[in-house]
Amino acid sequence: MRHVLAALLAVLSGVLAVLAVASYRIDAVLHTPEPLQQIAGSSAEGQALREAAPELVGSAAGQALEDVAPGFAADMVSQVTGSLAGNIVADEGFDQAWSASLEQTRTGWVEQLRAIRTELDAGREVPDDAAQLDLDIGPLAQLSAEVLTSSLRDAVSGLPFGDQIGAMIDDAVAEVPDDLSVTTGFPATEDVSPRQLAFVESVVGYWMWAAGAAVVLFLVALMVAPYRGRSLVWLFGGAAVLAGGAAARWWLQEQFTQATTAAEGTAESAMVEALVGGFRSVLLPDTMWVMVGGAAAVFIGLITAAVTAMTRR
């Protein structure tokens, strides 16, 4: 009976350990700015994201401007907007606008999840895709408008009636949208509901309690187990951690694959692929470390069992 109780406590301890690690990482991604900024940093995925965002913003802004610009300025607008993405990246305000876009993305997602919880608590339904991550590139859109104005004014400065044309350009640029966002399709609605995501956001801050409970349960399992049965605690606890890490890794990879597949063929595909790649580079290593920890615990259990068996002889 003590063997069974100790094994159950060990498994529960392993499950809580996995939940604590997952909650710690999710809490950091949702409630602190560093992980998302890290995703868009100097890594290959971050560089791809930095290149894809201005391309998308420049295309949207250029199309909007061509729709509202005076007819006689169509060729000039086309030439300027063709190089708009490169001009956005080269602008000294790009890094600040990009950082602001990422931070607004994070805070907007948290507010979105909390609003979903409020709606659900009030008994109202929400769309299945209500909790999916939207990449807020509004600050980049505002920067693109400024770059557009500067570039177009430089282009018409030497023309007759340049001031009048410049004023028309200002009016046209004012029509460029500054609230652009990109729906990433992550996480997939088939696997995670808005209710579940809203619940996760509300509880991940308690990861320290889960970690503490895991440690306490593991120690209790060691005390409950007979002296010669303590190897079972290591074996069952480690197996639970190893299985939990493997399951989390598989689930995340499925989510990433579904998000990139859903974005294929769209204007946002490059940006979604880069963002998902960044999440993959940040989150998947944690699952590997969890699996390594579980495997180490299983190894300790095997060594302990072998030593115990030898001492019996």
N, C-alpha and C positions, 0 to 999 in steps of 0.2 A: 504493500500500500504506500509506503514512504517513497519507493522508487517511482510509482506512478505520479504521486503528487509532485515530487521534485521535477520529473520530466515535464509535467504540465506547466509548472511555474517557470521552468527554463524556456519553454517554447513561448510563453506569454512575454517573458523578458526579452526574447529575441525580436518578437513582433513589435514591441514597444520601442526597442532600440532602432529598428528600421523606420518606424513612424517618426521618431525624434529627429533622425538625420534628415528625412524628407521634409518634415515641418520646418526645420532650421533653414534649409535651402530655399524653400518656397517663401518663408517669412522674409528672408533677405531679399529675394527677387521682388516681392510685392511691396515691402515696407521700407526699403532703403534704396538709395539711388545707385549705389556702387555696382551691383551685378549687371544691370542693363547698360550702364556706361562702360563696363568692362567688355560686354559683348560687342559693343560698337567701337572698341579701342583699336589697338594696333594689330590684332589678329587678322588672319586672312579673311575670315567671315566679316569682321568689322570693316575691313577695307572694301570688301564687295558691297556691303550695306551702304557705306559712305558714297560709293560711286553710283549705286542704283537709286538712292533717294533723290539727288539733284536731277538725275535723268528723268525720273517720273515727274518731279515738281516742274522742271523746265518744260517738259512736254505739255503738261496740263496748263501751265501759265501761258505758254506760247500759243496753244490752241485757243484759249480764252481770249487772248489779246488779238489774235488774227480775226476772231469773230466780231470784235467790236471796234477794231481800228478803222480809220478812214480808208476808203478804197485806194486812193492814190499812194498810200503808205504801205500797201500790202507787200511789195517786194522787199522793202527795207525791214519790215517787221519779220519777214521770213528769214532774212539773212541774220538778223540779231538773235532771234529765238533759236536758230540752228546751233549757235555756240553758247546758248544760255547755261546749260548744265556745267560746262567748263568754267564759265565766268562765276557761277555760284560757288563752286569749290574753291576757286582762286580768291574769292572775296575774303577780306580779313574778318568778317563777321560770321563766316561759315561755321567755325568750330563752336562758337557760342550758340548759334541758331540750332545746330545739330544736337548739342547737349540739351538745350531747352526742349527740343522735340522729343527726345528720349525721356526726359523727366515728366513732361506732360503726358506721354504715353503711359508711364507707370502710374502716376497719380490718377489719370483718367480711368485706367483699368480697375484700380482699387475702388474708386467712387462708383464705377459701373457695377461692380460686384456687390457693394453695400446697398446700392439702389435696388438691385434685384432681390436681395434679402428683405428689404423693406416692403417691396411689392408682394413678395410671397407670403410674408407674415401677415399682410393685410388681406390675404385670400385672393389676390389677383394673379392671373397667369402672365407669363413672360414668353417671348419667342424662344425657340430652341437655340438660336445663335446669339442670344442676348449677352452671353458671357464671353464670347470670343474676343481675342485681343485685337484692338484697332491701333495701328501705328499712327500717332498724331504727328503729321509733318507740317502743321500750321506755321510754326516759326520759320521753317524753310520756305514756305510759300510767301510769307511776308518778306523774307530776304530776296526772293526771286523778283518780287514786285519792285523792290528798291534797285536791284541790279538792272532790271528791264528799263526802268525810268532813266537811270544813269546812262546806259548803253544807247538807248534811243535818242536821248537828248544830245549825246555826243555826235550821233550820226546826222542829226538835223541842224546842228549848231551853225554850220556854214551855209545853209540853204536860205533862199529868200523866204521871208515870213517865218523864220526859225522859231521865234518866240510864240507865234500863234500855233504853229505845228506842235511845239513843245507842250503848250497848254492842252491841246487835243490829246496828246500822248498821255499826259497826267490823268485826264478823264478816262481814257481807255484802260490804263493800268489799274485805276481804282476799281474796275470791274473784274479784275483777276481774283479768283477765290483765295481767301487766306485761311480757310478752315479745312484744308485737305486732310484726309485720313485714309489709311490703307487697311482693309480687313484681311487679317492673316489666315483666317480659317483654323486658328490654333486656340484651344484644343478642339478636336473633332466632336461635333454634336452627337455622333452616333455612340460615343463611348462615355461622355461626361455631360451631365445635365447642368443647366444654370444653377439649379438648387444645390447640387453637390459642390460646384465651384464656390458659390457664395458661402456655403458652410465651411469649406476648407479655409477661405480667407479669414473667417471669423475665429478659427481655432488654432491656426498655425503658430500664433504668438505664444502658445503654451508648450512649445517644444521642450523647454527646460524641465517642466513637470514630467513629461513623458520620459525624458532621459533619466531623471532622478528615480522615477518609478521602475524603470528597467534595471537600474543598478540594484535597487532595494530587492526587487523580486529575484534577481540572480543570486544575491547573497542569501536570501531566505531559502532558495532552492538548494544551495550548497549546505545550509544548516539542516534542512529537512532530510536530505539524502543520507543514507547510511555511509559510513566512512568509505567502504569499498565500492560504493555506487556513485561517487561524486563525478566520475568520468562521464556518466550519463547526462549530467547537467551541462557540461561543456559540449558534449555531442549534440544533444537536442537543441540547446540554445544556439550553438553555432550553425546547425542545419537550418534553423528558423531564419537566422540572419542571412545566410547564404541564399536561401530560397526567396526571401523577401527582396534582396538586392537584385537577383536575377529577374524576378517578376516586374520590379520597377523599371529596370533597364529595357525589358521587352516592351512594356507599355509605352514608355517614352519614345522608343524608336518607332513604334506604330503610329503614335501621334505625329511625330515629325514627318513620317512618310506620307500620311494622309494629308497633312497641311500642304506639303510641296506638290503633291499630286493634284490637289484641288485647285492650286494656283497656276498650273501649267496652261500655257496659251493665253494668259491674261497680261495686261500691261504691268501688273504688279508682281509678276512671277519672279523676276530677278531679286526684288526687294524681299519678298516672302522667303525665298530660298536662302538668302543671306541671313535674315533674321532667325530663321529656324536653325540654320547651321550654327549661329552664335549660341542659341539656347542649348543645342546639342553639345557644343564644346564646354559649356559651363555645367550642365546637369549630369551628363553621362559619366564623367569621372567620379562623381560622388557615388554612383551605383557600383562602380568598380571597386572603390575603397570599401564599401559595405560588404561586397562579396569577398574581398580579401580578408576582412575582419572575421566574417563568418567561417571562412575556410581555416583561418588561424585557430579559431576556437575549436573547430572540429579536430584539427591536428593535435591540439593540447589534450582534448578528450581521448584521442587514440593513444597518445603517449602515456597519459594517466592510467588508462585501462591496461596498457601493457605492463607498466611498472607494478600496478596492483596485482596483476596476474603472476608476475615474477615473485613478488613477496609472499604469495600464498604457498609457493613450493618449499 
